[in-house]
Structures are given as structure tokens and as C-alpha cells.
């Protein structure tokens, strides 16, 4: 779950002195003068196709969410609540909850050992926590040195019990933080992870390259312009874009870790809910990012295309999410569920497909649609 947009609406999106909580409309807009990535100019061609995955809430529920995931034809799913009761028709990334800093980490590690022994062959990869650069996830002001030690402990423990399991570092929240007691920039957090010896203790680096209100091709330091073409309003992206992953990749290269792949353990775009949701739940923070259902579909397709063409170091991308819309209660009888997680979903609350799901399961080549 993304909690980084729920914290404090002002400082969270500060970048270059500009508050980016802007009322971006759902139209796709135009990226001004996009430039190719500057990192790894001589990067080799992709050795294998980009694997696709999706977050699924309803694996152990009595509905058809798992069948809907199977219909996508993707290789991976990411699950949370419980390890799978049997081998699923996917490779499985299982997100492990972090202990609080004041809890017994050795006891926590012992549970990870038990998991790895019990679920060998059913869990293919473990993601060690979620967004530890946020205090709401870490349980205290972010501490990259402590997280690096926890990651080392998890790596040793799980690998000893199941040598075939992959260890993925926690996806970092894509924030330009201004309050160190609440959040730390993912860029600074990653640099400090490497400074404290995290290299060699994960098989893939987890990142969360959400698209915010912007198309996937736009540079993180680019300019976004909204239609109409004349007298259009242009806004600096300020690092809040899908291609922020390139900044994190540059840090990996500078740390001498170019051989380690990156996994996007969450990415996606949120769609606009009914008007009755605007001032309810957590929507005052998310509203500026909301796009239309058609734009969400097009951006997801184009994100896969962009990564496939430009990011040979990105090995798996997990779309956030399939079905969280089905498990969030309605705020009131006259309004559908307003909680933001459900508006990233590509299924409706009744399980029917949204446009992104229909396009992802169609035979149309990825990226051929535009909003």
C-alpha cells in the first residue's frame, strides 16, 4: 500500500522550492522536450523480456480475483496477507512486514526462517518490508543504516532456509522529503543503504516508480504542459514521475552495483472517483494526481513499453493493483468505496473490468493506445 501520499500534503511533494500539489486535470497533457536517459549510455540490449506482475489482494478469498489475474497471462503476482496455501500458477513475490525498531529482530528473523522453510516452492521471492524511508512504515524516523542491517539479517536467514528464494529490498517511497522525522528522500535513503553495506544482500533493488499525474515517458526533471496548445499551463515535474527509477539506477551504478537488477514492486496511476469522494477518505491528498480511466489504461501500457525499450536493468514490474477496490467498504450508501487504493485498481468493486484490464488482456500491442 502507498502511504506516502497520505502523510502531509505540502512537504511531501516539495521539489526545487515548488509545491507540486497542483490540480492537474485528467487530460494527458504534453511532455516538453523529453530527453533519453543519461545513465548507462552503453547499456547492453535486454537479455530477457521484461516480466510483468500485479498486486492481488484476493488470493485466499472466495471470489474470482485469482482467475482474473490468471487471465492477464503474466508471470508474477505480489501478495501480502497470508502465504499461499498451495502452489499458485504464478511466480510469487511475498511482502514481509518489518519489525518495529524497538522489537526483537532475532525473533522476527526466526519467523522469516520458518516462512522460508514452510513455503519453499510456493514463494519465489521475498520483499523485505515496504517504504522504510517513511516513518509511518518504519515506526520511527527513517534510518537507512538500521534498515541495511535488517536487510542483511533477512538475506542471511531466508537464504539459509531456502537458497532458491530471491531477496528484494523494500520498494522505496518516491518522495522529495522536507521533514526528516516523517520521511527521507528515496535517493538519499538508497545512498545511505549502500554506505552502510547493503550491497550484496539483495538479489534485486525494489523501487516504486509511480507516475503521479504524468505520462510515463516524461523525464523526472521535465516540464508537463496541459492542453490547450495555446496559452497552456506548464508545470515542473519535480522528480515525481515514472522515470524517477532512472535516478535510483544511477545511484546503483555509482555504488558499483550495476550487475544487480531493479524490480518495480509497485507502479501505477490513480483514476478519478465520483465527486462524492473528493472530500472524503484520503482524497484531498490524491486529487491532484487523478487521471481518467482511459488515461490510466494508456499510461500503464506505455510504461511497460518504455521500460522494455529503455531499461534492460528492470527485470520485473508489478502493477499496483488488480483488486483492492473489491475489499474497501463504502463510505456511505450513496457513494462507492472512496479509499484511494481501490482507485488504482484495474477491476471495479463488483469485479468487472476497468478499461486498463480490458486492454491488458486484449491482443492489442502494448502501447498502441493513447488516451
C-alpha atoms as one frame of an Amber mdcrd trajectory, in Angstrom:
protein
   0.000   0.000   0.000   1.186   3.502  -0.795   1.157   5.625   2.324   3.483
   8.319   1.078   0.661  10.418  -0.348  -1.272  10.326   2.918   1.296  11.881
   5.196   1.471  15.655   4.845   0.211  17.173   1.612   2.656  20.073   1.486
   6.176  18.869   2.240   5.730  15.517   0.573   5.721  16.969  -2.892   8.214
  19.759  -2.407  10.770  19.865  -5.164  13.117  22.646  -6.219  11.211  25.006
  -3.945   7.905  24.375  -5.729   4.921  22.773  -4.061   3.601  20.273  -6.582
   0.177  19.746  -5.087  -1.435  21.163  -8.193  -4.907  20.495  -9.554  -3.648
  18.541 -12.549  -6.593  17.608 -14.755  -7.184  14.156 -16.124  -6.157  15.061
 -19.664  -2.847  13.552 -20.766  -1.000  16.774 -21.477   2.301  17.122 -23.256
   5.827  16.493 -22.099   8.184  19.228 -23.219  11.416  18.158 -24.889  11.834
  14.695 -23.399  15.433  13.540 -23.461  16.748   9.995 -23.290  18.094   8.655
 -20.035  21.677   9.754 -19.384  22.657   6.729 -17.341  24.451   3.742 -18.770
  24.701   5.152 -22.274  26.293   1.903 -23.414  23.806  -0.364 -21.628  23.559
  -3.804 -23.223  20.447  -4.965 -25.000  17.843  -6.667 -22.853  18.814 -10.297
 -22.254  15.276 -11.460 -21.457  11.772  -9.991 -21.778  10.568  -7.685 -19.038
   8.489  -9.817 -16.679   5.120  -8.463 -15.587   3.389  -8.876 -12.259   0.418
  -7.490 -10.362  -0.676  -6.962  -6.765  -3.533  -9.281  -5.817  -5.483  -8.925
  -2.586  -7.986 -11.731  -3.096  -5.740 -14.778  -3.438  -7.306 -16.524  -0.445
 -10.826 -15.135  -0.860 -13.885 -16.829  -2.287 -14.213 -14.751  -5.440 -12.743
 -14.695  -8.924  -9.822 -12.297  -8.361  -7.278 -15.072  -8.840  -8.989 -16.130
 -12.073  -8.908 -12.520 -13.259  -5.178 -12.408 -12.514  -4.595 -15.631 -14.409
  -6.391 -14.191 -17.438  -3.748 -11.461 -17.705  -1.202 -14.131 -18.587   1.565
 -12.519 -16.530   4.414 -14.298 -14.796   4.262 -12.867 -11.258   1.853 -11.814
  -8.549   2.601  -9.964  -5.325   0.704 -10.932  -2.188   0.538  -9.675   1.409
  -1.830 -11.068   3.967  -1.011 -14.766   4.057   1.436 -17.028   2.262  -0.268
 -19.122  -0.425  -1.910 -22.329   0.764  -0.730 -24.119  -2.381   1.463 -23.544
  -5.381  -0.111 -20.807  -7.485   0.088 -20.638 -11.290   2.494 -17.715 -10.940
   5.827 -16.872  -9.506   5.062 -15.264  -6.142   6.585 -12.185  -4.512   5.597
 -12.128  -0.848   5.965  -8.874   1.054   7.294  -9.321   4.562   6.197  -6.853
   7.221   9.005  -5.047   9.010   9.530  -5.258  12.759   9.447  -2.012  14.668
  12.879  -0.679  15.591  12.270  -1.471  19.282  11.135  -5.069  18.657  13.274
  -8.208  18.828  14.804  -8.527  15.368  16.144 -12.014  16.055  12.633 -13.229
  16.843  11.427 -11.580  13.639  14.232 -13.332  11.727  13.208 -16.669  13.213
   9.710 -16.240  11.756  11.290 -15.474   8.391  13.247 -18.725   8.657  10.053
 -20.631   9.386   8.324 -18.999   6.412  11.191 -19.862   4.098  11.213 -23.487
   5.228   7.444 -23.939   5.066   6.845 -22.142   1.783   9.860 -23.175  -0.267
   8.495 -23.869  -3.729   5.440 -21.691  -3.124   7.126 -18.334  -2.528   9.750
 -17.417  -5.110  10.837 -14.041  -3.739  10.552 -12.045  -0.518  10.314  -8.272
  -0.413  11.775  -7.134   2.894   9.291  -4.525   4.043   7.625  -1.582   2.403
   8.806   2.016   2.040  11.118   2.174   5.083  12.011   5.745   4.126   8.654
   6.738   5.681   8.244   6.912   9.431   4.701   5.547   9.144   6.169   2.330
   7.719   9.412   2.142   9.704   7.811   3.016  13.043  10.297   5.800  13.817
  12.195   8.462  11.860  13.672   6.745   8.791  17.014   5.070   9.462  18.769
   3.682   6.365  21.656   2.284   8.414  19.254   0.248  10.551  17.302  -0.891
   7.519  20.552  -2.038   5.880  21.281  -4.193   8.937  17.766  -5.641   8.893
  18.121  -6.415   5.187  21.394  -8.256   5.836  19.736 -10.283   8.595  16.797
 -11.196   6.361  19.091 -12.146   3.489  21.198 -14.492   5.610  18.204 -16.062
   7.343  15.975 -16.686   4.330  18.802 -17.851   2.061  19.923 -20.362   4.699
  16.434 -21.875   4.796  15.641 -21.634   1.072  18.693 -20.957  -1.123  16.490
 -20.604  -4.209  14.448 -17.733  -2.777  15.156 -14.257  -4.130  15.502 -11.312
  -1.751  14.166  -7.959  -2.905  14.844  -4.819  -0.906  11.791  -2.832   0.156
  10.371  -0.599  -2.514  11.163   2.976  -1.517   8.529   5.710  -1.488   9.233
   8.248  -4.272   9.364  11.377  -2.125  11.336  14.615  -2.015  11.106  14.917
   1.727  11.470  18.087   3.777  10.746  16.707   7.262  13.325  14.084   8.306
  11.177  12.923  11.214   8.466  11.850   8.767  10.207  10.860   5.543  13.558
  10.659   3.810  14.113  11.060   0.096  14.382   7.673  -1.569  17.536   8.922
  -3.311  19.283   9.797  -0.056  17.977   6.666   1.647  19.437   4.438  -1.075
  22.806   6.181  -0.966  22.929   5.612   2.777  21.899   1.960   2.396  24.939
   1.434   0.192  27.153   3.423   2.558  26.166   1.019   5.344  26.949  -2.158
   3.446  23.637  -3.203   1.879  25.303  -4.174  -1.396  25.349  -7.929  -1.866
  22.407  -8.511   0.469  19.578  -8.327  -2.055  19.018 -10.007  -5.403  17.028
  -7.077  -6.750  16.511  -3.485  -5.680  12.867  -2.650  -5.037  11.537   0.708
  -6.248   8.105   2.353  -6.504   8.143   4.448  -9.708   4.602   5.775  -9.616
   3.519   8.043 -12.455   1.680  10.635 -10.350  -0.269  12.824 -12.825   2.230
  12.486 -15.644   2.819  10.308 -18.711   5.427   7.575 -18.284   7.843   8.963
 -20.846   8.340  12.330 -19.166  11.693  12.981 -17.509  11.759  13.391 -13.743
  13.246  16.870 -14.238  10.995  17.668 -17.200   8.117  20.055 -17.787   4.493
  18.972 -18.156   2.086  21.113 -20.165  -1.669  20.757 -20.177  -3.848  21.364
 -23.249  -4.918  23.526 -24.998  -1.812  24.071 -27.060  -2.143  27.851 -26.940
  -1.748  29.557 -23.588  -1.244  26.189 -21.945  -0.136  25.880 -18.349   3.243
  24.205 -17.826   4.490  22.724 -14.571   7.869  21.304 -13.497   7.569  17.597
 -12.738   9.988  17.919  -9.817  11.077  14.282  -9.753   7.565  12.883  -9.367
   7.415  10.634 -12.424   7.724   7.039 -13.550  11.238   7.712 -14.833  12.449
   8.584 -11.335  13.646   4.976 -11.433  16.495   6.201 -13.640  17.791   8.406
 -10.828  17.804   5.432  -8.481  19.536   3.310 -11.095  22.287   5.915 -11.381
  22.907   5.584  -7.636  23.229   1.815  -8.049  25.797   2.309 -10.811  27.760
   4.831  -8.744  27.806   2.331  -5.872  29.357  -0.326  -8.113  26.158  -2.364
  -8.142  25.291  -2.246 -11.847  25.027  -6.026 -12.044  22.090  -6.127  -9.625
  18.717  -5.743 -11.343  15.880  -3.470 -10.304  12.280  -4.528  -9.695   9.394
  -2.065  -9.711   7.463  -3.647  -6.858   4.731  -1.011  -7.205   3.821   1.365
 -10.019   0.615   2.749 -11.455  -1.766   5.680 -11.842  -4.840   6.548  -9.812
  -8.159   7.297 -11.516 -10.666   9.964 -10.641 -13.503   8.792  -8.333 -17.029
  10.206  -8.235 -17.392  13.730  -6.896 -18.826  12.385  -3.637 -15.355  11.047
  -2.789 -13.394  14.274  -3.261 -13.568  15.440   0.337 -13.762  12.001   1.924
 -11.238   9.359   2.959  -7.716  10.349   1.867  -8.683  12.083  -1.373  -7.636
  15.656  -0.556  -4.029  14.444  -0.901  -4.531  12.318  -4.013  -6.800  14.594
  -6.015  -4.074  16.376  -7.991  -2.792  13.025  -9.315  -6.110  11.634 -10.571
  -6.432  10.808 -14.260  -9.264   9.433 -16.338  -9.832   5.712 -16.668  -8.704
   5.866 -20.301  -5.553   7.777 -19.420  -4.708   5.259 -16.694  -5.007   2.432
 -19.208  -2.842   4.165 -21.790  -0.159   5.166 -19.298   0.114   1.633 -17.907
   0.538   0.192 -21.392   3.076   2.835 -22.342   5.033   2.326 -19.112   5.600
  -1.322 -19.987   6.652  -0.326 -23.497   9.050   2.346 -22.240  10.702   0.056
 -19.706  11.011  -2.781 -22.206  12.729  -0.487 -24.696  14.922   1.572 -22.369
  15.575  -0.250 -19.114  17.485  -3.525 -19.599  18.216  -3.474 -15.860  14.495
  -3.536 -14.952  13.561  -7.205 -14.718  10.046  -7.275 -13.188   7.331  -4.627
 -12.891   4.355  -5.125 -10.551   1.278  -3.076 -11.364  -0.476  -1.603  -8.324
  -3.130  -3.146  -8.290  -5.703  -5.674  -9.556  -8.489  -5.829  -6.996  -8.105
  -3.728  -3.864 -11.314  -1.966  -4.960 -13.215  -5.126  -4.019 -12.211  -5.106
  -0.353 -12.689  -1.496   0.769 -16.013  -0.566   2.395 -18.177   2.208   1.043
 -18.167   5.478   2.983 -21.943   5.712   2.639 -24.751   4.079   0.704 -24.905
   6.771  -1.965 -21.148   6.804  -2.636 -18.905   3.940  -3.773 -15.795   2.962
  -1.807 -13.595   6.070  -1.706 -10.360   4.699  -0.220  -7.560   5.517  -2.646
  -6.122   2.021  -3.059  -9.262   0.931  -4.872  -8.892   3.668  -7.468  -5.524
   2.347  -8.564  -7.256  -0.993  -9.195  -7.960  -2.247 -12.704 -11.127  -4.026
 -11.510 -14.271  -2.301 -10.283 -15.667  -3.022  -6.794 -18.063  -5.576  -8.323
 -15.187  -7.361 -10.051 -15.993  -6.109 -13.532 -13.034  -4.919 -15.609 -11.963
  -1.325 -15.939 -10.520  -0.147 -19.218  -6.922  -0.931 -18.269  -7.811  -4.542
 -17.516  -9.637  -4.906 -20.828  -6.709  -3.513 -22.773  -4.110  -5.547 -20.883
  -5.997  -8.753 -21.669  -6.600  -7.873 -25.305  -4.391  -8.814 -28.217  -3.617
  -5.163 -28.968   0.140  -4.494 -28.831   1.240  -2.756 -25.654   1.396   0.999
 -26.047  -0.661   1.216 -29.215  -3.476   3.061 -27.424  -3.497   6.715 -26.494
  -5.965   8.313 -24.110
